[in-house]
Amino acid sequence: MVSFTKDLILHFSLIVFLGFMYNYLYMQRREIHQRRWFIGSVFLAASLTMIFPVEFDQSLYFDLKLIPFFICMFYIGPAVSIGLLGLIIGVQSFITGSFVPIILLNYTIIFILFLSLRKFYSHKSLKNKLLIGLGVILIVGTTRAGALLIGGSLEQIILLLIYTFVSFIALAGTIYIIEMTNFQLKTINELHKAEKFSAISQLAASVAHEIRNPMTTIRGFMQILQNDRSLPGNYDMFLSVSLQELDRTQTIIDNFLSLAKPNNSRKHHLDLTALLYQIIEFMKPYAHMANINISSEIEENLQVNADSQEVRQLLINIIKNGIEAMEDGGNFTIHAYIRNEDIYIELVDEGIGMNKKQLERLGNPYYSTKEKGTGLGLMISYDIVNRMKGSIKVDSQMGLGTKFTILLPAVTHRIDT
């Protein structure tokens, strides 16, 4: 019993260590290759649980290698999990040289099961993730109990129950620490964005109006000069370029003013299906000039409670960005549908795409993947969606294109305001 308790405490410590290691690595403000260190920690924990298994009696040993495999699959990725499976097979061969085919078969089945659950798991709440972990531990515990009953080792059932309970506590603690770390990171990022947003709003309110007035005057005089036929020919080109730059500056000022103005938009019952078709028709000439075909698949009777001008601005911003990302032309696809009382709007381009670091910075002020972009348009789009109690998800691959998925709460009955 003393040996069993000692081994169980060691295993519990190894598993919970993964949670604290994740917290330590990802809460660092500097770049220390967090992912690589965490992968190394998972591989180390799995190896140590196998090298120092929990001893039930002199012929019966169990270990907790399944838990590092669980953490690896759901928090790192399938590719690394295959590598971990290879490590497990290697360590098992080194220790005993037996049971390798059984472990390979078992963990291949577990891998397929976890892979099928991975997407489902990522969208669930902490409570549901803990329940999934409990289910996995109970299934493994039940199979082990069956093996003990078949082998006639009834006296070991109590130890197995203790072992299973401690296994779940270790897994639950690790999941909790990782999820809370991710929540803290998300909250910190949102606070940083809110601070930047507040600073820009104050700057916009104090500066934008003062800049707009002299610019309007300058533009008027330049238009008068452009109509003067006595000017040399190359002057007309200079004036045209100057007017274009003034118009671009005016757009930036308008974006600043959109950030600065108070949120007093009037929400009303909005036929999103009809609005999407209107926006598509509006954007088709712009897309045609860039040799881009816009195709759509939109469900009927999509209803939201929102300000129509804000939704129009949101969608045009993202569609325009997608078109401008497709330098060689191609197809831009719009798909809108309702699932579980939420409306999904998928905007897919075949443009240059973005890498992981670019995706993480989307929606921040002053950040844009375009040469002359300011990032304010997309920042405003994120703000509109947040005020509508929705969310934006972006998937992208370099050279393959980008997919924006906008999730908005649907209205199932008419609301008049």
N, C-alpha and C positions, 0 to 999 in steps of 0.2 A: 504493500500500500504506500509506503514511503517513497519507493522508486516511482510508482505511478504518479503520485502527487508532484514529485520533483519534475518529472518529464512533462506533465501537463502544464505546470507553471511556466516551464521553458517555452513550450509551444505557444501558450497564450501570449507571452511576452514577444515572441518573434512575430506573431500576426499583428498585434496592436502596434508594434514598432513600425509597421508599414504605414499606418495611419499618421503617426507622428512624423515620420520621415516625409510623407507627402506634404503635410502642413508646413514643415520646416523649409522644404525645398521651394514650394510654390509661393510662400509668403515673402521670399527674398525679393528685394527691390533691384538686385543686380542680376545680370545674366550668368548663370552657373551651370548651364546645360541640365536643367531640372529633369527633363524627361529621361535622359540617359542615366542619371543617378537613381531615379526612382525605378527604372527597369532593372538596374543592377541590384537594388534592394529587394525587389520581388524575386529575382532569380536566387539571391543569397538565402532569403527566407525559405523558399521552396526546397533548396538543397539541404539546409540545416534541419528542417523538419524530417527529411528522409534519412539523414545521417544519424540523427538522434531521435528515433521514434519513441512513442509512448508505449511503455511495456505493461501489458496486462498480466501476463505470466511468462514463463521462460520460452514459450513457443508462440505467443500471440503478441503482435505489435501492430499499432496503427499510427498514422501520421496525419498532419493537416496540410499536405501539399495541395489539396483541392482548393483551399482558400486563397493562396497566392495565385493559383490558376484563375479563380473567379475574379479577383481584383485585376489581374492582367487583362482578361478578356473584356471586362466591362469598363475599365478605366484607362487602358492603354491601347489595345487593338488586337484584331485577329492575327495579324502577321507576327507580332511579338509573341502571341500565345502559342503559335506553332513552334517558335524557337524555344519557348519554355517547355513545351511538351517534349521536344528533342532532348532538353537538359534532364527532364525527369526520367526519360528512358535511359539516358547515359548514366545518371547517378544510380539508378536501380541496377543496371548491369554491373556497375563497379562494386556495389555493396554485396549483392547476392548472386547476380547472374540469372536468377529465376523470376518468374511471374512477369517477365517483360511482355510476352504476347498478350497476357490478360490486361496489363496496364495500358498497353497500346490500344487495345480494343475498347476498354472502358473510357479512356480519355478521348478517343476519337468520337465516341457517342456523346460524351459530355461537351466536346468542342462544337459539334453540330447543334446540340441543344442550346448552348450558350449563344452561338452565332444567330440562331433563330430568335432568341429573346433579346439580343443586344439593342436593337432599335426600340423595341417596346420598353426596355428597362430605362433607356436614356430619357424618355419623356415622362417617366412616372415620378411621383412625389417621394420624399424620403421614407414615409411610412410604407408605401408600396414596395420600395426597393428593399427595405428591411424584411418585408413579408416574402419577397422573392428569395432573399438569402436564407430565411427560415425554411422555406420550402425545399431548397437544395440540401440544407443540412439534415432535414427530416428524412428526405429520400435516402441519402447516404447512410444515416443512422439506422433506418429500417432495414436496408439491405445487409448491413453488418449484423444487426440483431438476428436476422434470418439465418445468416451464416453461423452465428454462435449457437442458435437453437438446433440447427442441423448437425453441428459438430458436437452437441451435447455439453457445451460449456455454459450451462445455465448460471453458474456462480459468477460469471463475468458480466451478466446483464446490467447489474447495478453500476459497475464501473463504466460500462458503455453509455448508460444514461447520463452519468456525470460528465463523461468525455464529450457527448453530444451537446449537452447544455453549455459547457465551457466553449466548445467550438462555435456555437451560435453567438455567444456573448462576444467572443473575439472578433468574429466576422461583423457583427452588428456595430461594435465599437469602431472598427476600421472604416466601415461604410459611413458611419456618422461623422467621423473626423474628416474624411475626404469630402463629403457633401457640404459640411459646414465651411471647410476651407474654400471650396468652389463658390459657395454663397458669399463669403467674405470678400473674395476677389471680385466677384460681380458687383457687389455693393460699393467697393472702393472705386472701381472703374466708373460706375454710375455717378458717384459723388464727384470724381474728377471732371466728368463731362458736364455735370450740373454747374460746377464752379466756372468752367470755361464758358458755358452758355450764359451764365449770369453776367460775367465780365463783358462778353461781347454784346449782350443786350444793353448794358449801361453805356458802353462805348457807342453803339449804334444810335441810341436815343440822343446822345449829346453831340454827335458829329454829323450824322447822315443828313439831317435837314440843312445844316449850314453848308455842306458841300453841294447839295442838289441845286440850290439857288444860283450860285455863280456858274455852275456847269450848264444850266439851262440857258443862261445869257450867252456863254461862250458858244454853245451849239447853234443858237440863233444867228449870231454874227458869222459863223463859219458857213452856214447854209446860204446866207446872203452873198458871201464871197464866192461860193461855189456857182452861184447863178450869174456871176459877173463874167461875161464872155471876153473881156479884154485881158484876162489873166493868161499867162503862158500855159500851154497844155499840160506840162508836168505838175503845175500847181493844182490842177483839178485832181490828179491822182493823190497828191499829198493831203488835200482836203478830204477826199473820200476815206482814206485810211484813218485820218484823225477823227472823222465822224463815227467810223466803226468802233474805234477805241473808246470814244465818249459813250456810245451806246452800250458797250460792254461794261464800262464803269457804272453807267446808270443801272444796269442789271444787278451789279454787286451792291449798289446802294439800296435798291429795292429789297434785296435779300436781307440786308442789315435792318431795314425798317420792318420787315416781316418778323425778325427776331425781337425787335424792340417793342412792337405794339402789344398791348395786353391781350390776353386770351379772352376776347368777348364775342367769339364767333357763335352764331345761333345754330344749334343743331336741329335737324328736322328729319322726318322720315324720307329716306333717299332711295330711289330705284337705282341700285348700283349697276344692274344689267344694262339699262338704257344709257347710263353715264359712260360705261366702258365702251359701248359701241360709238358714242359721240366722240370720245377721246381717240379711238382708233381711226375714225374718219378724219379727225383733225390732224393726226400725226402722219397719215399716209403720204401726203405730198412731201413732207420733210424726209420720210424714209425712202421714198422713190428717188429723190435726188442723190441719196447715198447708195443706190442700187440694192435696197433692202426690201424684202417682202414681209409684211406683217400678216400673220395668220392668227386666228383666234378660235377658242372653244369655250363658250361662256354659257353657263346654265341660266335658265330663265328665272325670273322673280327673285333675284338676289336683293335683299333689303338690308340697309344699315341705318343707324341713327347718327347722322354726321352733318357737317357743313359741306355743301356741294363744292364750293370754291376751294376748300382745303383739300378735299379728296382729289379734285381735278389737278391741283398743284402737285400733290404727292405723286400721282400716277404719271403725269407729264414729265416730272423731274427724272423719275427712274427710267421711263421709256426713252427719253432723250439721251440719257447717259448710255443706255444700252445701244442705241443706234450709233452714237459717236464712238463707241468702243469697237464697232465692226468696220474697220477701215477698208476691207476688201469686199464689203457687201455680205449678203447672206440672208438668213431667215430670223425673224424676231417673232416669238410665240407668246401669246397671252392665253392663259387658261384660268378660268374662275369657276369655283364650285363651292357647295356647302357640305360640310361634314360635321356631325355632332354639334349643331347650333353655332358653328364657326364658319366664316367665309374665308376661303383660301384664294388668293390671287397670285398666280405664278407668272413671272415675267422673265423669259429666257432669251438670252442673246447668244450669238456665236462669235463673240468678240475675242479680244486678246486675253481676257481672264485676269485673275489676281492670285497672288500667292498668299500664304497664311498670314504674314505680317501685314500685308495690305488690307486683308479682310478684318483684322483686329482693329485697325485704325479707321475703318469706315464710320462715318457719322461724326467724326471729330472736326472741329473748326480748323480751317487752313490746311486740311489734308484733302488732296484730290489726286487721282491717277492721271488726270488730264493736264496737259502742259500749261494751259491758261486757266485752270479751274481753281476755285477757292474752297470747295468742300461745303459751302454754306447751303447749297441747294439740297444736298443729301442730309445735312444736319437738320434742316427744316422738315424734311420728309420724316425722319426718325421722330422728331418732336410731335408732328401731327399724329402719327400712329400711336405714340405713347398716350397722347391726350384722348384718343379714341379707345383706350384700354386694349390695344392690339399689340402686335409684335412683328418684327421683320427678321427673317432668317436669310442668310446669303450663303450660297454654295458656289464655288468657283474653282476652275483649274486653268493654269496658264496655257494659253493657246487653244483652249477648248470652249471657253465662254463662261457666262455667269448666269445664275438663277436666283432671282429675288422672290422670296415667298412672303407675302403680306398676309397676316392673319388678323381678321377683324371680327368682332362679335356680331352675329346676325340678329336681325329683328324678325321675329316670327309673327308679330301682329303690329298693326299700325299704331304709331305714336305721333300725336299732334302736339306741337309746342308753339 
